[in-house]
Amino acid sequence: DFHIARPDLWDTVGELLLESAMAHGREHGWRQIIVVCPHRELPKAAFLAKRELSLTTEWWTKTL
């Protein structure tokens, strides 16, 4: 789990963190990685789309 402090860092810091997480997963037999991205976090969504991650779901929630 990680967070990028500024949207302009997705292509640098985000890239390094995602690649590191995926490399760790491959070493440990993972078959899939799941990345959560809020609906309106467009820089992150664009970053993930460029790296060929697939959008599979959106979560709808309500504070109680």
Backbone bond lengths (Angstrom), bond angles and torsions (degrees), N, CA, C in turn:
res aa  C-N    CA-C-N  psi(-1)  N-CA   C-N-CA  omega(-1)  CA-C   N-CA-C  phi
1 D - - - 1.442 - - 1.527 107.87 -
2 F 1.325 116.80 131.05 1.458 119.95 176.30 1.509 110.66 -153.05
3 H 1.317 115.20 163.71 1.462 122.64 -179.76 1.527 107.68 -133.39
4 I 1.307 116.16 143.32 1.466 121.62 175.74 1.528 107.37 -103.99
5 A 1.315 117.38 126.86 1.461 122.32 -172.82 1.527 113.95 -69.17
6 R 1.328 117.02 -31.99 1.468 120.31 -177.93 1.517 109.33 -131.82
7 P 1.335 118.05 136.44 1.468 121.39 -178.13 1.528 114.11 -56.35
8 D 1.323 117.55 -31.20 1.464 119.67 -178.22 1.528 113.07 -71.87
9 L 1.314 117.51 -5.86 1.467 120.94 -179.67 1.529 113.84 -94.45
10 W 1.343 117.28 -1.35 1.464 118.38 -179.15 1.526 112.16 -60.39
11 D 1.311 117.76 -41.12 1.468 119.51 -176.16 1.525 113.58 -75.01
12 T 1.309 118.63 -11.09 1.465 120.93 178.39 1.531 110.10 -113.84
13 V 1.302 116.63 -74.18 1.466 121.30 -178.39 1.529 110.73 -64.28
14 G 1.323 116.45 -44.98 1.457 120.12 178.97 1.513 112.56 -59.22
15 E 1.328 115.21 -41.97 1.475 120.37 178.40 1.527 110.65 -59.49
16 L 1.328 116.66 -47.46 1.465 120.37 -179.60 1.530 111.63 -62.69
17 L 1.322 116.84 -42.97 1.461 119.55 -179.55 1.527 111.95 -67.29
18 L 1.322 117.47 -43.68 1.463 120.30 179.66 1.528 111.01 -64.55
19 E 1.316 117.05 -45.06 1.469 120.21 178.94 1.520 111.14 -62.58
20 S 1.318 116.60 -39.11 1.465 120.21 178.69 1.531 110.60 -65.04
21 A 1.323 117.12 -43.71 1.468 120.75 178.77 1.525 110.66 -62.90
22 M 1.327 117.34 -42.50 1.466 119.95 -179.38 1.526 111.17 -68.46
23 A 1.315 118.21 -38.03 1.465 120.92 177.52 1.533 110.00 -63.55
24 H 1.322 116.56 -43.11 1.461 120.78 177.33 1.530 110.04 -60.25
25 G 1.310 115.62 -44.22 1.460 119.98 179.21 1.518 113.19 -61.78
26 R 1.317 115.77 -44.43 1.478 119.43 178.46 1.521 111.00 -59.19
27 E 1.343 116.28 -41.10 1.464 120.90 179.87 1.526 112.00 -64.20
28 H 1.325 116.52 -24.91 1.459 121.04 -176.91 1.525 112.87 -108.45
29 G 1.320 116.45 16.05 1.457 120.56 172.81 1.521 116.27 79.79
30 W 1.331 117.20 15.09 1.459 118.60 177.47 1.521 109.49 -63.13
31 R 1.295 116.32 149.28 1.463 122.34 177.42 1.524 112.04 -111.43
32 Q 1.329 116.81 -11.48 1.453 120.25 -175.87 1.526 109.29 -155.90
33 I 1.323 114.95 150.29 1.457 120.75 171.92 1.525 106.66 -123.48
34 I 1.321 116.55 139.40 1.458 122.15 178.53 1.520 107.86 -116.37
35 V 1.319 116.11 127.27 1.459 122.23 178.95 1.524 107.73 -119.00
36 V 1.317 116.92 125.19 1.461 121.85 178.62 1.521 108.71 -88.56
37 C 1.333 115.19 133.67 1.459 120.36 -179.84 1.529 108.78 -140.11
38 P 1.322 117.90 116.28 1.460 119.79 177.54 1.529 111.77 -56.96
39 H 1.311 115.30 149.40 1.468 122.65 -174.92 1.528 113.32 -51.76
40 R 1.292 118.63 -40.73 1.472 121.34 -174.27 1.521 114.15 -100.58
41 E 1.299 117.81 11.62 1.466 120.59 178.20 1.530 108.24 -89.08
42 L 1.305 115.24 74.19 1.461 121.99 -171.33 1.525 114.38 -63.38
43 P 1.340 120.64 -40.20 1.467 118.55 177.91 1.533 112.80 -59.95
44 K 1.322 116.33 -41.06 1.465 119.93 178.80 1.525 110.25 -67.72
45 A 1.335 117.45 -42.99 1.461 120.97 179.16 1.528 110.84 -60.44
46 A 1.321 117.19 -42.03 1.468 120.77 178.54 1.524 110.69 -64.47
47 F 1.318 116.43 -41.32 1.462 121.53 177.33 1.531 110.57 -58.50
48 L 1.337 116.60 -46.95 1.460 120.85 -178.45 1.529 111.45 -67.28
49 A 1.311 117.18 -39.65 1.471 120.72 179.09 1.523 111.12 -64.14
50 K 1.329 117.14 -40.14 1.474 120.36 178.54 1.519 112.04 -63.08
51 R 1.327 116.11 -26.18 1.464 120.72 -179.26 1.527 111.68 -95.64
52 E 1.322 116.17 14.51 1.462 124.18 174.07 1.525 113.93 63.23
53 L 1.336 117.68 29.51 1.451 119.86 168.38 1.522 106.41 -78.89
54 S 1.304 117.27 147.72 1.463 122.08 -176.57 1.519 110.69 -101.52
55 L 1.321 115.86 134.59 1.457 121.23 173.34 1.529 107.44 -78.15
56 T 1.327 116.68 119.49 1.462 119.43 -175.88 1.515 113.56 -118.26
57 T 1.322 118.61 -19.11 1.461 119.83 -176.54 1.513 110.80 -159.55
58 E 1.304 116.02 158.27 1.456 123.02 167.51 1.520 106.05 -127.10
59 W 1.319 117.21 140.75 1.452 121.41 179.06 1.521 108.06 -100.77
60 W 1.308 116.25 136.17 1.454 121.72 175.89 1.522 107.00 -112.24
61 T 1.317 117.44 127.50 1.462 121.11 -177.08 1.527 110.54 -133.98
62 K 1.312 114.85 166.34 1.465 121.02 175.94 1.516 108.11 -145.32
63 T 1.328 115.94 132.30 1.448 120.62 176.22 1.520 108.82 -72.24
64 L 1.328 116.53 133.93 1.461 120.77 -179.63 1.508 111.46 -104.70
